[in-house]
Amino acid sequence: MEKSFIWLGVLVGSAAGSYLPTLWGASAFSGVSILFGSLGGALGLWAGFVLSQRIGE
């Protein structure tokens, strides 16, 4: 169960981070999109881990 929360966080975070630059007109395949996708994935990893710890208690 713990791994599924972490993977879900990474998936949602990287997708949201990659989509964010398109809101101001940047391409979905730009360097900024790749950077934001990486940052969103890392943030999603952290959020999934924290969520799995709180639910597991």
PyRosetta script that sets phi, psi and omega in degrees:
from pyrosetta import init, pose_from_sequence

init()
pose = pose_from_sequence("MEKSFIWLGVLVGSAAGSYLPTLWGASAFSGVSILFGSLGGALGLWAGFVLSQRIGE")
pose.set_psi(1, -36.1)
pose.set_omega(1, -178.0)
pose.set_phi(2, -63.8)
pose.set_psi(2, -41.5)
pose.set_omega(2, -178.4)
pose.set_phi(3, -67.7)
pose.set_psi(3, -33.1)
pose.set_omega(3, -178.5)
pose.set_phi(4, -67.9)
pose.set_psi(4, -36.1)
pose.set_omega(4, 175.6)
pose.set_phi(5, -65.6)
pose.set_psi(5, -39.9)
pose.set_omega(5, -179.5)
pose.set_phi(6, -67.1)
pose.set_psi(6, -45.2)
pose.set_omega(6, 179.4)
pose.set_phi(7, -65.5)
pose.set_psi(7, -37.8)
pose.set_omega(7, 177.2)
pose.set_phi(8, -63.9)
pose.set_psi(8, -41.0)
pose.set_omega(8, 177.2)
pose.set_phi(9, -63.2)
pose.set_psi(9, -42.4)
pose.set_omega(9, 178.6)
pose.set_phi(10, -65.0)
pose.set_psi(10, -42.9)
pose.set_omega(10, -179.2)
pose.set_phi(11, -64.2)
pose.set_psi(11, -49.9)
pose.set_omega(11, -178.9)
pose.set_phi(12, -67.5)
pose.set_psi(12, -42.1)
pose.set_omega(12, -179.3)
pose.set_phi(13, -64.9)
pose.set_psi(13, -42.8)
pose.set_omega(13, -179.7)
pose.set_phi(14, -71.5)
pose.set_psi(14, -35.7)
pose.set_omega(14, 177.5)
pose.set_phi(15, -66.6)
pose.set_psi(15, -44.7)
pose.set_omega(15, 179.4)
pose.set_phi(16, -66.5)
pose.set_psi(16, -40.7)
pose.set_omega(16, 178.9)
pose.set_phi(17, -66.6)
pose.set_psi(17, -35.5)
pose.set_omega(17, 178.4)
pose.set_phi(18, -72.5)
pose.set_psi(18, -31.6)
pose.set_omega(18, -178.7)
pose.set_phi(19, -79.7)
pose.set_psi(19, -27.1)
pose.set_omega(19, -174.5)
pose.set_phi(20, -53.3)
pose.set_psi(20, -44.7)
pose.set_omega(20, 179.8)
pose.set_phi(21, -64.7)
pose.set_psi(21, -21.4)
pose.set_omega(21, 177.9)
pose.set_phi(22, -69.5)
pose.set_psi(22, -18.4)
pose.set_omega(22, 179.0)
pose.set_phi(23, -67.8)
pose.set_psi(23, -27.4)
pose.set_omega(23, 176.5)
pose.set_phi(24, -107.6)
pose.set_psi(24, 16.1)
pose.set_omega(24, 171.0)
pose.set_phi(25, 98.1)
pose.set_psi(25, 1.9)
pose.set_omega(25, 178.1)
pose.set_phi(26, -76.9)
pose.set_psi(26, 158.5)
pose.set_omega(26, 179.7)
pose.set_phi(27, -74.1)
pose.set_psi(27, 151.5)
pose.set_omega(27, 177.1)
pose.set_phi(28, -70.5)
pose.set_psi(28, -13.4)
pose.set_omega(28, -179.7)
pose.set_phi(29, -111.1)
pose.set_psi(29, 20.0)
pose.set_omega(29, -179.4)
pose.set_phi(30, -82.4)
pose.set_psi(30, 168.5)
pose.set_omega(30, 178.1)
pose.set_phi(31, -64.9)
pose.set_psi(31, -34.6)
pose.set_omega(31, 178.2)
pose.set_phi(32, -65.1)
pose.set_psi(32, -38.6)
pose.set_omega(32, 178.6)
pose.set_phi(33, -65.3)
pose.set_psi(33, -39.3)
pose.set_omega(33, 177.6)
pose.set_phi(34, -66.9)
pose.set_psi(34, -41.8)
pose.set_omega(34, 178.2)
pose.set_phi(35, -63.5)
pose.set_psi(35, -48.2)
pose.set_omega(35, -179.8)
pose.set_phi(36, -66.4)
pose.set_psi(36, -34.2)
pose.set_omega(36, 176.0)
pose.set_phi(37, -63.8)
pose.set_psi(37, -39.7)
pose.set_omega(37, 177.1)
pose.set_phi(38, -66.6)
pose.set_psi(38, -43.9)
pose.set_omega(38, 178.5)
pose.set_phi(39, -65.1)
pose.set_psi(39, -41.5)
pose.set_omega(39, 177.4)
pose.set_phi(40, -64.5)
pose.set_psi(40, -37.7)
pose.set_omega(40, 176.7)
pose.set_phi(41, -64.3)
pose.set_psi(41, -41.1)
pose.set_omega(41, 178.1)
pose.set_phi(42, -66.7)
pose.set_psi(42, -41.2)
pose.set_omega(42, 177.8)
pose.set_phi(43, -66.3)
pose.set_psi(43, -39.0)
pose.set_omega(43, 176.8)
pose.set_phi(44, -66.1)
pose.set_psi(44, -35.6)
pose.set_omega(44, 176.4)
pose.set_phi(45, -62.1)
pose.set_psi(45, -46.8)
pose.set_omega(45, 178.8)
pose.set_phi(46, -63.3)
pose.set_psi(46, -46.2)
pose.set_omega(46, -178.8)
pose.set_phi(47, -64.1)
pose.set_psi(47, -40.6)
pose.set_omega(47, 177.2)
pose.set_phi(48, -64.2)
pose.set_psi(48, -38.3)
pose.set_omega(48, 178.2)
pose.set_phi(49, -66.0)
pose.set_psi(49, -46.1)
pose.set_omega(49, 179.9)
pose.set_phi(50, -63.3)
pose.set_psi(50, -42.5)
pose.set_omega(50, 179.5)
pose.set_phi(51, -62.8)
pose.set_psi(51, -41.8)
pose.set_omega(51, -179.8)
pose.set_phi(52, -67.7)
pose.set_psi(52, -32.8)
pose.set_omega(52, 177.3)
pose.set_phi(53, -69.4)
pose.set_psi(53, -39.6)
pose.set_omega(53, -178.7)
pose.set_phi(54, -71.4)
pose.set_psi(54, -37.3)
pose.set_omega(54, 179.2)
pose.set_phi(55, -74.2)
pose.set_psi(55, -32.6)
pose.set_omega(55, -178.8)
pose.set_phi(56, -72.0)
pose.set_psi(56, -14.3)
pose.set_omega(56, -177.3)
pose.set_phi(57, -73.7)
pose.dump_pdb("model.pdb")
